[in-house]
Amino acid sequence: MVAAVLFFSYGNTCAETLNIGILKNDFFKSPEELRRFAAYVQQQNKYTGYKIIESDSPQGFAETISEKRVQLAFISVYPAVLMQKYLGKAPDMIVSTHDTIYIKSCIFVLKDSPVKWVSDLKDKTIAFPSRHSTGGYYLPVEYVEKVVGTGHFKELFPDKWDDVFTQVYLKKADAGATQYTDYEDVLPPLYRSVFRTVAETESIPGLFLYIRSGKEKKKLIRSVLSFSSDRKTGESVINGFSPVDFDWKTLYKSVTVR
């Protein structure tokens, strides 16, 4: 709750300040990665300054954005779904064209596990890296529930996100679920020969840029789109954006508000 309160209080700062919201440990690792982008948008739109505001709570983050306390926010799938709930309609956003923003999840077990299909996970224990991860929780949970039903498996959360592999290795969990890139790129060499995947979810967009409605919206969009092609800014983790007529039903079909 503290993080959410801090997030709200920042939103009430000077109206001439550009406020950009991010969810901690989501797509960007720290506010430092956004400072060049924030400074560029600030200068292009003649704001007196900028603030990059982190939140620990997906729900607090979504509520604050829905209340229009920030002009811009980088938002992933689960907060986007929460915003849909609060606003009653799909929020206006621009979707990033960066290749890495498409995410999917995988469900894995030990090679000698009797679990062959997702249906075999009924009444079993599944380890997840975090309750707040789209790829590490919401996508795989929805996938499993469609097969075995809601409440027909136990959830296990380790202290550290990458301990999800250890929980399965030590047989404290019957299966594990994580973002596919973590399974492919972060899985320690020790485990590569002992695990196998049971299923993979569909791939869905993972990062959006929310732009608040209002008289400044068109100018903000123009400056956001010009940032990636402006040579003076150099390289950035933001690799360009393009407006899309996005199919929100496709996005939401794998994610449920909890």
Buried (B, 14 or more C-beta within 10 A) or exposed (E): EEBBEBBBEBBEEEEEBBBBBBBBBBBBEEBEBBEBBBBBBBEBBEBEEBBBBBBBBBBBBBBBBBEEBBBBBBBBBBBBBBBBEBEEEBBBBBBBEBEEBBBBBBBBBBEEBEBEEBEBBEEBBBBBBBBBBBBBBBBBBBBBBEBBEEEEBEEBBBEEBEBBBBBBBEEEBBBBBBBBBBBEEEBEEEBEEBBEEBBBBEBBBBBBBBBBEEEBEEEBBEBBBEBBEEEEBEEBEBEEBEEEEBEBEEBBEBBEEE
